[in-house]
Amino acid sequence: MESMPDPYTRLPRKLEIFRRFSYFTLFIERLTLAFWAMGVWIVVFCGLWLLKIPSALGEDAHRFAAILFYSGLTYFLWRGARVIRLPSPREADRRLEDSAGLWHRPLSRLTDRLINPLTEVARLLWEESARDARLSLHRLKIPVPRALMAAADPRALRLGGLLLLMCGFIMAGPSWKERLARGIFPFQFTGLAGPGDSVSVWITPPEYTGRPALVLRSPDPKHGDHKAPEVLEIPAGSTIKILVSGSGWGSPSVRIGAQTWPLEKSGEGIYGIERPFPEPSADKPEKGRIVVRQYFLTRATWNFISVEDFPPAIALDGEPEILPDGVLRFSLRVRDDYGVKDVVLSVDAPEKETASVVGGSYRETRPVMSPPGKDFGIAPVYDLTAHPWAGARAMVHFTAVDTQGVETQTPPIEILLPERVFTHPAARMIAAIRKTLIEAPEKDYDAAGVAVEDLLSRPSDFGNDSVTVLVLRAAASRLFYTRPSVETTSSLAALLWDTALRIEDGNLTHAVRDLKSAQEALEQALRDPKTSGPE
């Protein structure tokens, strides 16, 4: 029998683990029985603070409730420390045996010693009993805590406290932290402030946001809580000014997020500071607290959220539309948290094609007055028929500029710039001469000069207009007596274009262009805060 392998030789190692769990289970049970009343006491008062019941009865009742809470907490802690007793190893073994349903205390027999080992009969009986004890160890299991609260709390007061706490969290909502902090530390706001003590804070957002300044004051003991929002929204780039006055020990300081600054003394019992509001930190990019302290005591506190200035958004809302006379209309949607200020049209040469060197890239800025934080649709109209690249392909993109100068561009699209179709024969002939010069700006001008002279020989074709005659004569002279260059071609192209428009439309086109220039100047003047009323 002694030589047979014992399948339970490894159990003593597991037995130590079981004993530790048993000891911990007994300790949890005794800790619960000793301090359950203190837990219910804390839960009840937390529920009352979340529901703001003590504050509703007045500031004195609020402070009395805090004093009562700390007094009861001290009593229950003292009472629990007196009655709690650490479990012994023998009690841990008994709990293991009871949870496994083992009789005759087999764990005790594993450590017992035989008094008369020389007696053979007694020794055989002892070895048999020890083997039975070892064989019964496979029934051991980790004990679980017992339900002892029903006997300790027969009236189920703990359930009423939990119900009160749940109702408090529901009613408090996001402000539960502030209500609990004010209940636990009732003297941090106004309890140590004298009649003339005050904390005033001015937060001035940047001008481009259009938001009014925030004025915050510490709560007045005579009027209860202050009326400031529970969470302040502070735009990035704001400035903060703090003024603390009244009695108190030590110099006050302010902590905003993770940064702390001492307030400077500016008079008898008056301290202040003014500085840019700190940017949000990397670990907490949005939420933070403004805390004014004096001699390790909190004078005032507010929660805030940093509102970042996001770049504007712009997108094309459909394909470009060609209107009569070759005018382009684009459908755009813009959005910015504080409004888009300008929309800039950019026309560039395609990367894979060689555009004419005459004219070059084109930029046109249009003012926009979009509502803050909302999508805004616009349909600007552009007349690009006068551009030397009209009739050729070009890359077009738009740029949205917000009030702070931050830009966002749309992806470039390739379109065919429309040409204006002239119906008057003389205007059509001048437009053809102009296009020939643009396509070869440094080529000899003789052919173009001959074509202009041919048109001058028939003034009746353009109504014998004296202005047209003078302009065409000047253009012909420059074509015959000027050396070809890109600069000369650009100047001649503009001159011939205005002449073709005069023949086609008379003075109407020039009047519309002057009106458009006047409108743009008026919009710029209205947006400039330095513009006076008479201007």
C-alpha positions as a printed Julia matrix, in Angstrom:
535×3 Matrix{Float64}:
   0.0     0.0     0.0
   2.89    2.37    0.78
   4.4     1.9    -2.7
   1.22    2.81   -4.6
   1.29    6.25   -6.32
  -0.89    8.88   -4.61
  -2.92   10.89   -7.17
  -3.38   13.69   -4.6
   0.26   14.46   -3.88
  -0.09   17.83   -5.67
  -3.11   18.95   -3.68
  -1.16   20.54   -0.78
   0.13   23.19   -3.22
  -3.39   24.01   -4.32
  -4.44   23.84   -0.7
  -2.41   26.98    0.04
  -4.26   28.84   -2.73
  -7.62   27.62   -1.39
  -6.66   28.72    2.1
  -5.81   32.24    0.87
  -9.14   32.55   -0.91
 -10.89   31.28    2.2
  -9.05   33.82    4.35
  -9.95   36.63    1.94
 -13.6    35.55    1.86
 -13.83   35.59    5.64
 -12.13   38.99    5.75
 -14.6    40.46    3.21
 -17.55   39.1     5.2
 -16.29   40.56    8.47
 -15.38   43.86    6.79
 -18.88   44.1     5.35
 -20.53   43.35    8.69
 -18.32   45.9    10.44
 -18.69   48.8     8.0
 -21.99   48.26    6.14
 -23.67   50.99    8.2
 -20.93   53.44    7.22
 -21.45   52.58    3.54
 -25.19   53.18    3.83
 -24.47   56.48    5.6
 -22.24   57.63    2.72
 -24.72   56.51    0.04
 -27.63   58.34    1.71
 -25.75   61.62    2.02
 -24.47   61.38   -1.56
 -28.05   60.96   -2.72
 -29.14   63.99   -0.69
 -26.32   66.11   -2.15
 -27.07   65.0    -5.7
 -30.7    66.01   -5.19
 -29.49   69.3    -3.59
 -31.87   68.81   -0.66
 -29.55   70.36    1.99
 -28.84   73.37   -0.26
 -32.57   73.91   -0.82
 -33.01   74.36    2.95
 -30.44   77.13    3.06
 -26.7    77.58    3.43
 -26.78   76.85    7.18
 -28.64   73.58    6.61
 -26.13   72.67    3.93
 -23.22   73.15    6.33
 -25.01   71.36    9.15
 -25.59   68.37    6.87
 -21.85   68.25    6.12
 -21.0    68.4     9.83
 -23.53   65.64   10.55
 -22.07   63.53    7.73
 -18.49   63.78    9.01
 -19.6    63.13   12.6
 -21.52   59.98   11.63
 -18.66   58.87    9.39
 -16.24   59.14   12.31
 -18.58   57.21   14.62
 -19.21   54.35   12.19
 -15.51   54.12   11.39
 -14.65   53.92   15.11
 -17.37   51.34   15.76
 -16.35   49.16   12.82
 -12.67   49.26   13.81
 -13.6    48.02   17.28
 -15.63   45.01   16.19
 -13.66   43.82   13.17
 -11.36   40.82   13.8
  -8.96   39.21   11.37
  -9.67   35.52   10.66
  -7.2    32.9    11.89
  -5.71   30.1     9.74
  -7.82   27.51   11.62
 -10.99   29.51   10.82
  -9.96   29.63    7.17
  -9.57   25.84    7.15
 -12.96   25.38    8.82
 -14.55   27.56    6.13
 -12.96   25.42    3.42
 -14.24   22.23    5.04
 -17.76   23.64    5.51
 -18.0    24.87    1.9
 -16.91   21.42    0.62
 -19.12   19.46    3.06
 -16.19   17.6     4.63
 -16.72   15.87    8.03
 -14.28   15.17   10.84
 -11.98   18.08    9.94
  -9.63   16.38    7.42
  -7.44   19.53    7.12
  -6.65   19.35   10.85
  -5.7    15.7    10.55
  -3.09   16.54    7.88
  -1.07   18.5    10.45
  -1.73   16.32   13.53
   1.03   14.11   14.97
   0.71   10.56   16.5
   1.57   10.45   20.21
   2.6     6.77   20.36
   4.09    5.93   16.94
   5.81    2.84   18.34
   2.5     1.02   18.75
   1.94   -0.84   15.5
  -1.87   -1.03   15.68
  -2.2     2.64   16.52
   0.25    3.58   13.76
  -1.66    1.56   11.13
  -4.95    3.12   12.16
  -3.36    6.57   12.1
  -1.93    6.1     8.59
  -5.3     4.86    7.31
  -7.04    7.87    8.79
  -4.45   10.26    7.23
  -4.88    8.63    3.85
  -8.66    9.03    4.04
  -8.14   12.7     4.86
  -5.87   13.17    1.84
  -8.32   11.36   -0.43
 -11.09   13.73    0.65
  -9.11   16.81   -0.43
 -10.29   16.51   -4.04
 -13.69   17.79   -2.9
 -12.29   21.16   -1.81
 -13.5    24.28   -3.65
 -13.05   28.02   -3.32
 -15.65   29.4    -0.89
 -17.87   32.32   -1.87
 -19.01   35.1     0.49
 -22.24   34.37    2.32
 -25.31   36.58    2.27
 -25.1    38.06    5.76
 -26.7    41.47    5.13
 -30.27   40.22    5.59
 -29.55   39.45    9.25
 -27.5    42.59    9.81
 -30.0    44.88    8.05
 -33.45   43.29    8.48
 -35.25   46.49    7.42
 -33.29   46.75    4.13
 -32.15   50.31    4.75
 -29.33   49.77    2.29
 -31.8    49.37   -0.6
 -33.45   52.69    0.24
 -30.06   54.38    0.21
 -29.2    52.88   -3.19
 -32.56   54.0    -4.6
 -31.93   57.52   -3.29
 -28.47   57.53   -4.89
 -29.84   56.4    -8.27
 -32.48   59.13   -8.23
 -29.77   61.65   -7.39
 -27.59   60.66  -10.35
 -30.58   60.86  -12.69
 -31.56   64.32  -11.45
 -27.99   65.69  -11.37
 -27.05   64.62  -14.9
 -23.65   65.95  -16.05
 -23.3    68.16  -12.94
 -23.04   65.24  -10.48
 -19.36   65.88   -9.82
 -19.95   69.51   -8.88
 -22.86   68.67   -6.56
 -20.9    65.99   -4.74
 -17.86   68.26   -4.42
 -19.99   71.07   -3.01
 -21.58   68.66   -0.53
 -18.32   67.09    0.64
 -16.48   70.44    0.82
 -19.19   72.94    1.77
 -16.77   75.66    2.8
 -14.8    75.95   -0.42
 -17.01   78.53   -2.12
 -18.39   81.06    0.37
 -17.94   79.56    3.81
 -14.69   81.46    4.43
 -15.58   84.63    2.51
 -16.27   87.84    4.33
 -18.94   90.42    3.41
 -16.59   92.24    1.01
 -14.89   89.17   -0.49
 -15.44   88.47   -4.18
 -13.88   86.7    -7.15
 -14.6    88.21  -10.56
 -13.54   86.7   -13.88
 -13.81   88.27  -17.36
 -13.25   86.03  -20.38
 -13.04   87.92  -23.68
 -13.3    85.77  -26.84
 -11.49   86.87  -30.03
 -13.29   89.55  -32.02
 -13.77   87.32  -35.05
 -15.98   84.91  -33.07
 -18.66   87.52  -32.52
 -19.29   86.15  -29.02
 -19.86   88.44  -26.05
 -17.49   88.5   -23.11
 -18.22   86.13  -20.21
 -18.5    87.76  -16.79
 -18.26   85.32  -13.87
 -18.5    86.06  -10.18
 -18.07   83.93   -7.08
 -21.37   82.92   -5.43
 -22.85   85.39   -2.97
 -23.62   83.84    0.45
 -26.85   85.8     0.56
 -28.15   84.54   -2.76
 -26.98   80.91   -2.93
 -25.39   79.43   -6.02
 -24.05   81.64   -8.8
 -25.88   81.8   -12.12
 -22.96   80.94  -14.36
 -23.42   78.02  -16.79
 -22.41   74.63  -15.46
 -19.92   74.26  -18.34
 -18.38   77.33  -19.99
 -17.6    77.28  -23.72
 -14.4    79.26  -24.24
 -13.14   79.84  -27.82
  -9.46   79.35  -28.53
  -7.49   82.6   -28.43
  -9.56   84.16  -25.64
  -8.1    86.32  -22.86
  -8.92   85.94  -19.16
  -8.84   88.58  -16.44
  -9.27   87.66  -12.76
  -9.8    90.02   -9.82
  -9.86   88.75   -6.21
 -10.7    91.12   -3.37
 -11.44   90.82    0.36
  -9.89   89.21    3.4
  -7.97   85.98    3.49
  -4.61   84.46    4.31
  -1.91   84.3     1.71
  -1.85   85.36   -1.94
  -4.48   83.78   -4.19
  -3.62   81.79   -7.3
  -5.54   80.48  -10.28
  -5.26   77.08  -11.93
  -6.58   76.66  -15.46
  -6.3    73.1   -16.7
  -2.74   72.01  -15.92
  -1.28   75.52  -15.53
  -1.14   77.58  -12.33
  -0.3    81.28  -11.9
  -0.09   83.44   -8.76
  -2.22   86.58   -8.76
  -0.4    89.9    -8.49
  -1.2    92.33   -5.71
  -2.62   95.61   -7.04
  -3.94   97.17   -3.82
  -4.89   96.52   -0.23
  -6.6    93.13   -0.29
  -6.89   93.2    -4.11
  -5.17   90.73   -6.42
  -5.49   90.32  -10.18
  -4.04   88.87  -13.35
  -4.72   89.2   -17.08
  -3.26   86.87  -19.68
  -4.2    84.8   -22.76
  -6.34   81.8   -21.98
  -4.14   78.67  -22.15
  -4.44   76.39  -25.12
  -5.89   72.92  -24.45
  -3.28   70.36  -23.4
  -2.54   67.2   -25.34
  -3.86   64.81  -22.67
  -7.07   66.82  -22.1
  -7.69   68.76  -25.3
 -11.21   69.9   -24.44
 -12.36   69.83  -20.81
 -10.82   71.62  -17.86
 -11.49   73.66  -14.73
 -10.82   77.21  -13.59
  -9.97   77.08   -9.87
  -9.17   80.14   -7.74
  -7.41   79.16   -4.48
  -6.15   81.07   -1.47
  -4.18   79.5     1.36
  -5.01   75.95    0.14
  -8.75   76.77    0.12
 -10.87   77.02   -2.98
 -12.49   80.43   -3.44
 -14.26   79.74   -6.75
 -14.32   77.12   -9.49
 -15.88   76.74  -12.93
 -15.82   73.98  -15.52
 -15.05   74.87  -19.13
 -14.68   73.37  -22.57
 -12.14   74.79  -25.03
 -13.8    75.44  -28.39
 -11.22   75.1   -31.13
 -11.31   77.16  -34.32
 -11.73   74.54  -37.03
 -10.72   75.3   -40.63
 -13.52   76.17  -43.04
 -15.12   73.63  -45.36
 -15.95   74.15  -49.03
 -17.19   71.78  -51.72
 -18.6    71.94  -55.23
 -22.31   71.2   -55.34
 -22.69   70.01  -58.91
 -21.13   70.68  -62.31
 -20.33   74.23  -63.51
 -23.08   75.81  -65.61
 -22.43   77.93  -68.72
 -24.83   80.88  -68.97
 -25.44   83.12  -72.0
 -22.43   85.13  -73.25
 -20.09   82.45  -71.84
 -20.55   83.32  -68.18
 -19.75   80.48  -65.7
 -21.86   79.75  -62.62
 -20.59   77.42  -59.87
 -22.69   75.9   -57.08
 -20.74   75.83  -53.82
 -21.42   74.91  -50.21
 -19.34   76.48  -47.45
 -19.27   76.04  -43.68
 -17.25   77.42  -40.78
 -17.73   77.59  -37.03
 -17.6    81.42  -37.15
 -18.49   82.04  -40.78
 -16.63   82.09  -44.1
 -15.27   85.53  -45.03
 -14.08   85.08  -48.64
 -14.25   82.61  -51.49
 -11.35   82.78  -53.94
 -11.53   81.43  -57.5
  -8.19   80.22  -58.92
  -7.62   79.41  -62.6
  -4.31   77.74  -63.48
  -2.83   76.05  -66.5
  -3.2    72.27  -66.8
  -0.12   70.36  -65.79
   0.05   68.24  -68.97
  -0.69   71.07  -71.41
   1.18   74.22  -72.32
  -1.1    77.23  -71.91
  -0.51   80.59  -73.48
   2.0    82.72  -71.68
  -0.3    85.69  -72.12
  -2.58   86.32  -69.18
  -1.25   83.76  -66.7
  -3.04   82.4   -63.66
  -6.2    84.2   -62.54
  -7.49   84.95  -59.03
 -10.76   86.55  -58.02
 -11.96   87.04  -54.44
 -15.64   87.24  -53.55
 -16.82   88.23  -50.07
 -19.2    85.81  -48.31
 -21.37   86.28  -45.23
 -22.17   82.7   -44.2
 -23.95   81.97  -40.89
 -21.72   80.51  -38.12
 -21.71   76.73  -37.82
 -24.17   76.08  -40.66
 -23.96   74.92  -44.27
 -24.43   77.81  -46.66
 -25.04   77.51  -50.39
 -23.76   80.11  -52.84
 -23.78   80.3   -56.65
 -21.13   82.83  -57.74
 -21.01   83.87  -61.4
 -17.7    84.54  -63.18
 -17.09   86.06  -66.58
 -13.82   84.56  -67.79
 -14.39   85.22  -71.47
 -11.96   88.15  -71.38
  -9.15   85.94  -70.11
  -6.58   85.06  -72.79
  -7.11   81.35  -71.99
 -10.8    81.44  -73.0
 -11.47   78.55  -75.35
  -8.69   76.43  -73.81
  -8.66   73.95  -70.95
  -7.71   75.13  -67.45
  -7.59   73.88  -63.87
 -10.09   75.55  -61.53
 -10.34   75.34  -57.74
 -11.9    77.38  -54.97
 -10.49   78.47  -51.6
 -12.6    79.29  -48.54
 -11.09   81.8   -46.11
 -12.53   82.19  -42.6
 -12.43   85.25  -40.37
  -9.04   84.25  -38.95
  -7.44   83.76  -42.35
  -7.44   79.94  -42.3
  -7.87   78.51  -45.8
  -9.33   75.33  -47.25
  -9.18   74.4   -50.93
 -11.37   72.22  -53.1
  -9.76   69.6   -55.32
  -8.92   71.13  -58.72
 -11.17   70.3   -61.65
 -10.32   70.63  -65.34
 -12.82   72.54  -67.45
 -12.94   74.17  -70.89
 -13.12   77.93  -70.38
 -15.99   79.19  -72.52
 -15.49   81.82  -75.24
 -17.82   84.67  -75.98
 -19.56   84.38  -79.32
 -19.78   87.76  -81.07
 -22.64   88.37  -83.49
 -21.39   91.64  -84.98
 -19.06   90.92  -87.97
 -16.56   93.64  -87.04
 -16.43   92.52  -83.4
 -16.02   88.91  -84.51
 -13.11   89.93  -86.79
 -11.36   91.83  -83.97
 -11.79   88.85  -81.63
 -10.16   86.59  -84.26
  -7.2    88.97  -84.59
  -6.83   89.04  -80.81
  -6.85   85.23  -80.57
  -4.17   84.96  -83.26
  -1.9    87.3   -81.29
  -2.47   85.35  -78.04
  -1.61   82.01  -79.65
   1.73   83.4   -80.93
   2.6    86.38  -78.77
   6.18   86.79  -80.02
   5.47   86.2   -83.71
   5.66   89.01  -86.26
   2.7    91.44  -86.03
   2.52   92.3   -89.75
  -0.4    90.0   -90.57
  -2.42   91.27  -87.63
  -1.62   94.89  -88.57
  -2.82   94.35  -92.13
  -6.08   92.84  -90.82
  -6.67   95.88  -88.59
  -5.94   98.26  -91.48
  -8.39   96.36  -93.64
 -11.07   96.87  -90.99
 -10.18  100.57  -90.76
 -10.74  100.94  -94.47
 -14.43  100.12  -93.9
 -15.53  102.29  -90.95
 -19.13  101.84  -91.91
 -18.83   98.21  -90.73
 -18.71   99.46  -87.14
 -21.02  102.47  -87.52
 -18.31  105.06  -88.16
 -17.66  105.23  -84.41
 -14.87  107.75  -83.91
 -13.67  106.13  -80.68
 -13.35  102.78  -82.41
 -11.47  104.37  -85.27
  -8.95  106.01  -82.92
  -8.44  102.79  -80.93
  -7.95  100.66  -84.06
  -5.54  103.24  -85.51
  -3.47  103.11  -82.31
  -3.53   99.3   -82.36
  -2.42   99.21  -86.03
   0.47  101.58  -85.32
   1.69   99.46  -82.46
   1.41   96.31  -84.58
   3.54   97.84  -87.37
   6.12   99.76  -85.33
   6.53   97.75  -82.11
   8.78   94.76  -81.64
   6.74   91.61  -80.76
   6.84   90.62  -77.06
   4.61   89.02  -74.42
   4.04   92.36  -72.67
   3.02   94.12  -75.89
   0.74   91.26  -76.89
  -0.99   91.32  -73.47
  -1.61   95.07  -73.79
  -2.9    94.73  -77.37
  -5.17   91.8   -76.38
  -6.83   93.9   -73.67
  -7.23   96.86  -76.06
  -8.76   94.75  -78.83
 -11.1    93.01  -76.36
 -12.54   96.3   -75.1
 -12.96   97.45  -78.71
 -14.85   94.29  -79.68
 -17.16   94.71  -76.67
 -17.82   98.35  -77.63
 -18.81   97.36  -81.13
 -20.97   94.44  -79.87
 -22.7    96.04  -76.86
 -21.92   99.73  -76.99
 -21.18  101.19  -73.54
 -23.36   98.63  -71.73
 -20.55   96.16  -70.95
 -18.28   98.88  -69.59
 -21.09  100.23  -67.41
 -21.76   96.75  -65.97
 -18.04   96.3   -65.25
 -17.85   99.68  -63.51
 -20.93   98.81  -61.45
 -19.39   95.52  -60.39
 -16.18   97.28  -59.3
 -18.23   99.77  -57.3
 -20.13   96.94  -55.58
 -16.9    95.19  -54.58
 -15.49   98.43  -53.19
 -18.68   98.99  -51.2
 -18.56   95.46  -49.72
 -14.95   95.93  -48.66
 -15.78   99.28  -47.05
 -18.75   97.81  -45.13
 -16.61   94.98  -43.78
 -13.82   97.33  -42.67
 -14.5    98.38  -39.04
 -12.4   101.53  -39.6
 -14.75  102.86  -42.27
 -16.63  105.91  -41.03
 -20.3   106.64  -41.63
 -19.78  109.36  -44.28
 -17.36  107.09  -46.15
